[in-house]
Amino acid sequence: MSRWRCITGDLPCIVFAVGALEHHTFRAPDGTLQGTDDWGAYSVDEAAIRHGAGVEEETTDAEVAYARFPELVPTRYRDGWLPSLREG
């Protein structure tokens, strides 16, 4: 299991992360998302919890880990979402 954090300081940034869990999670016959025994876990991390991104209790169940978040809705980028890095 690996734990990681992104600390950006005072400057805006974009974090682009890519991962593959294709062999570590699967949909069970009842439709729930299940993890294989060797994939790891959603671990408790105080910094993540302080920023609203962590789990309160370690789990291997994605449905439990993401239960408090609303369902994702795809959308296109809109002008103004990212701050300009140009001064003046």
Buried (B, 14 or more C-beta within 10 A) or exposed (E): EEEEEEEEEEEEEEEEEEEEEEEBBEEEEEEEBBBEEEBEEBBEBEEBEEEEEBBEEEBBBBEBBBEEEEEEEEEEEEEEEEEEEEEE
